[in-house]
Amino acid sequence: MNALLRKIGFSLPIIQAPMAGVSTPAMAAAVSNSGGLGSIGVGASDAETARGMIAAVRAASDRPFNVNLFCNRPAIADRPREAAWLARLAPDFLRLGAQPPAELREIYTSFVADDAKLTMLLEERPKVVSFHFGLPPAEQIAALRDAGIVLLATATSLNEAQAIAAAGIDAVVAQGFEAGGHRGVFDPDAPDDRLGTIALTRLLVLRLELPVIAAGGIMDGAGIAACLALGASAVQLGTAFVACPESAADPGYRAALLSSASEHTVMTTAISGRPARCIANRFTALGEQAEPGMVPAYPIAYDAGKALNTAAKAAGEAGFGAQWAGQAAVLARSLPAATLVAELRSEMEQALSRLAENLFINQEGEQGA
């Protein structure tokens, strides 16, 4: 067992990604009970809702699990920009028989400004806490570490990973450009090298001393084995778990994921205000038509996105949802989470066995020559 798995206390190098709005306590518990590391995303929840989610996981499992937080810089309101975006969306609202919101709000409080959530975590002390969109202040990191919590953070580049290491985080999640959902970039306005999972994972394994968790476009055990061969200590899968019955994905999202629509994903800022990979749908097409700089800041833009999706669903239209999915989404399987983990383990072991057999055959051939 590698050092990261031993430190956290799970046996399989499989982490279920903490997809806010999709992952549930039932899913996290099922994954953890199966030997992986289950996760819940509480970035979109207030402190007491997050506390309830933690309690729900604990009621179904006594195994370690991960609690994920958003560390984006708080949004700065731009009323003219927000009004222009609402005006741009107004025809779609009207076509669906609804009115756009009068104004937009910052619907989530970033962990960097959420003292109540920090207090709750220090009281509940989950085994693992992870950060997305950046890092919290040093004093928050120190408080969580002093509480004995293992810390993870997402990086999309070497510079971000080096900042994570310097901050005293225990492991880095190497999120490749293939990944579904929100891109974990610290600064969404900075240039993005868009490194893929293989390149980023190998780069961080070679340049960092802390454990690396590969993430992005990984859907089966062969993908897990490939990342372990690159030197990753574990692998994080998100899209692979969306079709599980324990997920909170709505019927339209599930139908899109399990259809040919999942063959096409795009990176868009239109839904939330931050770049995120989504199954191509009516909302992503709308985003492609938007002028640069029109979409409001995250998560203010998400207030409009959620309202438009609610109106669409009420009208029987599923094409405006945040149908987050990675580039290999077409490989998704509709299996209970525990069954999926068992399948992933079997596939991983078979792939590693084939790799070892091929290496042995090659070595035998070289000796015979």
Buried (B, 14 or more C-beta within 10 A) or exposed (E): EEEBBEBBBBBBBBBBBBBBBBBBBBBBBBBBBBBBBBBBBBBBBBBEEBBEBBEBBBEBBEBBBBBBBBBBBEBEEBEEBBBBBBEBBEEBBEEBEBEBBEEBBBBBBBBBEBEEBBEBBBEBEBBBBBBBBBBBBEEBBEBBBEBEBBBBBBBBBBEBBBBBBEBEBBBBBBBBBBBBBBBBBBEBEEEBEBBBBBBBBBBBBEEBEBBBBBBBBBBBBBBBBBBBEBBBBBBBBBBBBBBBBBBBBBEBBBBBBBEEBBEBBBBBBBBBBBBBBBBBBBBBEBBEEBEEEBBBBBBBBBBBBBBBBBBBBEEEBBBBBBBBBBBBBBBBBEBBBBBBBBBBBEBBEEBBEEBEEEEEEEEEEEEEE
